[in-house]
Amino acid sequence: MDKHDHTPDPSTPVDVHQLLLTSLDTRWGTYKSELKRCRNEFSNEAVHDLRIATRRMLALVQLLGMLNPHPRLQKLRRVFRHQLDSFDDLRDTQVMLAEVSETVQEIPTLQPFQEYLQKSEERLLRSVKKKFKQIKPSDTAKQILKMRKTFEDRTIENISVRMFQAADDAFLTTYQRLGWVNSSDSATIHSVRLAFKKFRYLIEIIHPALENFQQENFKRMNDYQGTMGRIQDIDILLQTLTDFASSASTFDPKAVLRFYEQRHADAISAYIDDMRELNTFWRAAPDQPFPWENIK
């Protein structure tokens, strides 16, 4: 399970303005540390942790932008979004390679595809390492300091109400997309996943202001997102397999495709069975209690 921001003593009233400033300091410090670590060792774990740190910075910048709109925040949002996008192909390739490496002994015909993924990973690692050299933390740091100063000096009216409204809106978007889910169209599940990720990272920021919030919710939210992520990962693998087969005349994909199509169907069934667990993560409306408040 991912690490989360420090939670203050629940008996102490939470100053939301200070909570956000502390979250900014913590997340920015973590981001800088992970970027330095990734430059030094560039392991799969280091890349993964930097992706998480970048996503958490992006989530916080987006929330601050809702509370205090400013062009500087839009610029920072683009910076972190661009960095996340630069990881996507490498991340997908490494996930596929891990999956195929576990299955190749069971299905030896996967070996040419495994070799293709290994070469792709090597190429993408070189590309991402090159992009790292182009990242200038000092430029971003200046923008962060200016943003912090602006936020620190400005009093935002109804900041708590607006912060919770942002969470209500993020949850409502996710819940609406849940109603569109079609088991025969995995794109509808992917749409829920994208909305849920934004909601989940938002809750990570604001949870110290939630009375009686249960820490175990983080693991449950991570598992819920992971169930949808599994479907997306197999979607990408199936498409990549199909593309590879079209250019590799000696590779017969039929048996492999059947294998992963069944895994895909099983993953969708698992999500459909549990998708209503979403209702346990947040309140149905602003005037309704939180789910954990109903637990006797």
C-alpha positions as CSV (number, residue, x, y, z in Angstrom):
1,M,0.0,0.0,0.0
2,D,1.2,3.5,-0.8
3,K,2.4,5.8,2.0
4,H,0.1,8.7,2.9
5,D,0.6,12.2,4.3
6,H,1.0,12.5,8.1
7,T,-2.3,12.6,9.9
8,P,-2.6,15.0,12.8
9,D,-4.0,14.2,16.2
10,P,-7.8,13.9,15.5
11,S,-8.6,15.6,18.8
12,T,-7.0,18.8,17.4
13,P,-9.2,21.0,15.2
14,V,-7.9,21.1,11.7
15,D,-6.8,24.4,10.2
16,V,-7.6,23.7,6.5
17,H,-5.5,26.5,5.2
18,Q,-2.5,25.2,7.2
19,L,-3.3,21.6,6.2
20,L,-3.0,22.5,2.5
21,L,0.3,24.4,3.1
22,T,1.7,21.4,5.0
23,S,0.6,19.0,2.3
24,L,2.3,21.2,-0.3
25,D,5.5,21.3,1.7
26,T,5.4,17.5,2.3
27,R,4.5,16.5,-1.3
28,W,7.0,18.9,-2.8
29,G,9.8,17.5,-0.6
30,T,8.9,14.0,-1.5
31,Y,8.8,14.8,-5.2
32,K,12.3,16.3,-5.1
33,S,13.6,13.4,-3.1
34,E,12.1,10.8,-5.5
35,L,13.4,12.8,-8.6
36,K,16.9,12.8,-7.2
37,R,16.7,9.1,-6.3
38,C,15.4,8.3,-9.8
39,R,18.3,10.2,-11.4
40,N,20.8,8.3,-9.2
41,E,19.6,4.7,-9.6
42,F,16.7,4.7,-12.2
43,S,15.3,1.4,-11.0
44,N,11.7,0.2,-11.7
45,E,10.9,0.9,-8.0
46,A,12.4,4.4,-8.2
47,V,10.4,5.2,-11.4
48,H,7.2,3.9,-9.8
49,D,7.7,6.0,-6.6
50,L,8.4,9.1,-8.7
51,R,5.2,8.6,-10.7
52,I,3.3,8.4,-7.4
53,A,5.0,11.6,-6.1
54,T,4.3,13.4,-9.3
55,R,0.6,12.3,-9.3
56,R,0.2,13.5,-5.8
57,M,1.7,16.9,-6.7
58,L,-0.6,17.1,-9.6
59,A,-3.6,16.3,-7.4
60,L,-2.7,19.0,-4.9
61,V,-2.1,21.6,-7.6
62,Q,-5.5,20.8,-9.1
63,L,-7.2,21.3,-5.7
64,L,-5.4,24.5,-5.0
65,G,-6.5,25.7,-8.5
66,M,-10.1,25.1,-7.6
67,L,-9.7,27.0,-4.3
68,N,-7.6,29.9,-5.7
69,P,-7.5,30.0,-9.5
70,H,-4.3,31.4,-10.8
71,P,-2.4,31.1,-14.2
72,R,0.7,29.9,-12.3
73,L,-1.3,26.8,-11.1
74,Q,-2.2,26.0,-14.7
75,K,1.4,26.1,-15.7
76,L,2.4,23.8,-12.9
77,R,-0.5,21.5,-13.7
78,R,0.9,21.2,-17.3
79,V,4.4,20.6,-16.0
80,F,3.4,17.7,-13.8
81,R,0.9,16.3,-16.3
82,H,3.6,16.3,-19.0
83,Q,6.0,14.4,-16.7
84,L,3.4,11.8,-15.9
85,D,2.6,11.3,-19.6
86,S,6.3,10.7,-20.3
87,F,6.2,7.6,-18.0
88,D,3.1,6.0,-19.6
89,D,4.6,3.9,-22.3
90,L,7.4,2.7,-20.1
91,R,5.0,1.8,-17.3
92,D,2.7,-0.1,-19.7
93,T,5.6,-2.0,-21.2
94,Q,7.0,-3.0,-17.8
95,V,3.6,-4.2,-16.6
96,M,3.1,-6.3,-19.8
97,L,6.7,-7.7,-19.5
98,A,6.0,-8.7,-15.9
99,E,2.8,-10.4,-16.9
100,V,4.3,-12.2,-19.9
101,S,7.4,-13.3,-17.9
102,E,5.1,-15.1,-15.4
103,T,3.1,-16.8,-18.2
104,V,5.8,-17.7,-20.8
105,Q,6.6,-21.1,-19.3
106,E,2.9,-22.0,-19.4
107,I,2.6,-20.7,-23.0
108,P,6.0,-20.9,-24.7
109,T,4.7,-19.3,-27.9
110,L,4.9,-16.0,-25.9
111,Q,8.7,-15.9,-26.1
112,P,9.0,-13.8,-29.2
113,F,6.5,-11.3,-27.7
114,Q,8.5,-11.3,-24.5
115,E,11.7,-10.5,-26.4
116,Y,9.9,-7.7,-28.2
117,L,8.8,-6.2,-24.9
118,Q,12.3,-6.5,-23.5
119,K,13.7,-4.5,-26.5
120,S,10.9,-2.0,-26.1
121,E,11.7,-1.5,-22.4
122,E,15.4,-0.9,-23.2
123,R,14.5,1.7,-25.8
124,L,12.0,3.4,-23.5
125,L,14.4,3.5,-20.6
126,R,16.9,5.3,-22.7
127,S,14.2,7.8,-23.8
128,V,12.9,8.5,-20.3
129,K,16.4,8.9,-18.9
130,K,17.0,11.5,-21.6
131,K,13.8,13.3,-20.6
132,F,14.9,13.3,-17.0
133,K,18.0,15.4,-17.9
134,Q,15.7,18.0,-19.4
135,I,13.7,18.4,-16.2
136,K,14.7,21.5,-14.4
137,P,13.5,21.3,-10.7
138,S,14.9,24.8,-10.0
139,D,12.4,26.3,-12.5
140,T,9.5,24.4,-11.0
141,A,10.7,25.3,-7.5
142,K,10.4,29.0,-8.2
143,Q,6.8,28.5,-9.3
144,I,6.1,26.4,-6.2
145,L,7.5,29.1,-3.9
146,K,5.5,31.8,-5.6
147,M,2.4,29.7,-5.5
148,R,2.9,29.0,-1.8
149,K,3.5,32.6,-1.0
150,T,0.3,33.6,-2.8
151,F,-1.7,30.9,-1.0
152,E,-0.1,31.7,2.3
153,D,-1.0,35.4,2.2
154,R,-4.5,35.1,0.9
155,T,-7.5,34.3,3.0
156,I,-10.0,32.1,1.0
157,E,-13.6,32.4,2.1
158,N,-15.4,29.2,3.0
159,I,-12.2,27.2,2.3
160,S,-13.5,24.1,4.1
161,V,-16.8,24.2,2.4
162,R,-15.2,24.6,-1.0
163,M,-12.7,21.8,-0.3
164,F,-15.4,19.4,0.6
165,Q,-17.4,20.5,-2.4
166,A,-14.5,19.6,-4.6
167,A,-14.6,16.1,-3.1
168,D,-18.3,15.8,-3.5
169,D,-18.0,16.8,-7.2
170,A,-15.2,14.3,-7.8
171,F,-17.3,11.5,-6.2
172,L,-20.4,12.5,-8.1
173,T,-18.5,12.3,-11.4
174,T,-17.2,8.9,-10.5
175,Y,-20.7,7.7,-9.4
176,Q,-22.3,9.0,-12.6
177,R,-19.8,7.1,-14.7
178,L,-20.5,4.0,-12.7
179,G,-24.0,4.1,-14.1
180,W,-22.6,3.9,-17.6
181,V,-20.6,0.7,-17.0
182,N,-21.2,-1.9,-19.6
183,S,-19.5,-5.3,-19.1
184,S,-19.1,-5.7,-22.8
185,D,-17.3,-2.4,-23.2
186,S,-14.2,-2.1,-21.0
187,A,-13.8,1.6,-22.0
188,T,-16.8,2.4,-19.7
189,I,-14.9,0.9,-16.8
190,H,-11.7,2.8,-17.7
191,S,-13.8,6.0,-17.6
192,V,-14.8,5.2,-14.0
193,R,-11.2,4.4,-13.1
194,L,-9.9,7.8,-14.4
195,A,-12.6,9.7,-12.3
196,F,-11.9,7.5,-9.3
197,K,-8.2,8.1,-9.4
198,K,-8.8,11.9,-9.1
199,F,-11.3,11.3,-6.3
200,R,-8.9,9.0,-4.4
201,Y,-5.9,11.3,-4.6
202,L,-8.1,14.2,-3.5
203,I,-9.2,12.2,-0.4
204,E,-5.6,11.6,0.4
205,I,-5.1,15.4,0.7
206,I,-8.2,16.3,2.7
207,H,-8.6,13.2,5.0
208,P,-7.1,14.8,8.1
209,A,-10.1,17.2,8.1
210,L,-12.5,14.2,8.0
211,E,-13.7,13.3,11.5
212,N,-13.4,9.6,12.3
213,F,-12.0,8.8,8.9
214,Q,-10.7,5.2,8.9
215,Q,-7.2,4.6,7.6
216,E,-8.2,1.2,6.2
217,N,-10.2,3.1,3.6
218,F,-7.0,3.9,1.8
219,K,-6.2,0.2,1.2
220,R,-9.8,-0.5,0.1
221,M,-9.7,2.4,-2.3
222,N,-6.3,1.2,-3.7
223,D,-7.7,-2.3,-4.1
224,Y,-10.8,-1.0,-5.8
225,Q,-8.8,1.1,-8.2
226,G,-6.5,-1.9,-8.8
227,T,-9.4,-4.1,-9.9
228,M,-10.2,-1.6,-12.6
229,G,-6.5,-1.2,-13.4
230,R,-6.1,-4.9,-14.1
231,I,-8.8,-4.6,-16.8
232,Q,-7.0,-1.7,-18.4
233,D,-3.6,-3.5,-18.3
234,I,-5.0,-6.5,-20.1
235,D,-6.7,-4.2,-22.6
236,I,-3.3,-2.7,-23.4
237,L,-1.6,-6.1,-23.6
238,L,-4.3,-7.5,-26.0
239,Q,-3.9,-4.5,-28.3
240,T,-0.1,-4.7,-28.2
241,L,-0.2,-8.4,-28.9
242,T,-2.5,-7.8,-31.9
243,D,-0.2,-5.2,-33.2
244,F,2.9,-7.4,-32.7
245,A,1.2,-10.3,-34.5
246,S,0.4,-8.2,-37.5
247,S,4.1,-7.4,-38.0
248,A,5.6,-10.8,-37.0
249,S,4.7,-13.3,-39.6
250,T,6.0,-16.3,-37.7
251,F,4.0,-15.5,-34.5
252,D,0.7,-17.2,-34.2
253,P,-1.4,-15.2,-31.6
254,K,-4.5,-17.4,-31.5
255,A,-3.8,-19.4,-28.3
256,V,-2.3,-16.4,-26.5
257,L,-5.2,-14.1,-27.4
258,R,-7.7,-16.7,-26.1
259,F,-5.7,-17.0,-22.9
260,Y,-5.7,-13.2,-22.2
261,E,-9.2,-12.7,-23.5
262,Q,-10.4,-15.1,-20.8
263,R,-8.3,-13.3,-18.2
264,H,-9.9,-10.1,-19.4
265,A,-13.4,-11.5,-19.0
266,D,-12.6,-12.7,-15.5
267,A,-11.2,-9.3,-14.5
268,I,-14.3,-7.6,-15.7
269,S,-16.6,-10.1,-13.9
270,A,-14.6,-9.5,-10.7
271,Y,-15.1,-5.7,-11.0
272,I,-18.8,-6.0,-11.8
273,D,-19.3,-8.1,-8.7
274,D,-17.8,-5.5,-6.5
275,M,-18.3,-2.2,-8.3
276,R,-20.9,-0.9,-5.9
277,E,-18.3,-0.8,-3.2
278,L,-17.8,2.7,-4.5
279,N,-20.7,3.7,-2.3
280,T,-18.7,3.0,0.8
281,F,-16.0,5.6,0.1
282,W,-18.0,8.8,0.3
283,R,-21.3,10.4,1.2
284,A,-24.2,10.2,-1.3
285,A,-24.8,14.0,-1.0
286,P,-23.5,16.9,1.0
287,D,-26.4,16.6,3.5
288,Q,-25.9,12.9,4.0
289,P,-23.5,11.2,6.6
290,F,-20.3,9.7,5.5
291,P,-20.4,5.9,5.2
292,W,-18.0,5.4,8.2
293,E,-20.4,7.4,10.4
294,N,-23.0,4.7,9.9
295,I,-20.8,2.0,11.3
296,K,-22.0,1.1,14.8
